[in-house]
Amino acid sequence: MWYAIIGTDNANSLEARKSARPAHLARLQQLQDEGRMLLAGPFPAIDTEDPGPAGFTGSLIVAEFSSLAEAQAWAGADPYLAAGVYRDTMVKPFRQVLP
């Protein structure tokens, strides 16, 4: 089943995000390589694709896992959590309707 993982950034976490980004992306790439990634990306803090020093407010990942518990465990091991980028993560089952 698909699961939406929503990470909410701590304030002033842009530098920590930059530092932890390679490890974070490696985990996402693994999901992509396994054919389990629907989409992933950050929420810019301002209305532009490149927010510069304004940074981001969080991220959305929609990926396939065998259970909610597996998705929660995966989200709980995100390098952004360990680095203090994410204040918290929320995991919800997701049912794709379109496209």
Beta strands, then each sheet from edge to edge (+ up, - down):
strand 1: 2-9
strand 2: 37-44
strand 3: 56-64
strand 4: 86-94
sheet 1: 2+ 3- 1+ 4-
end
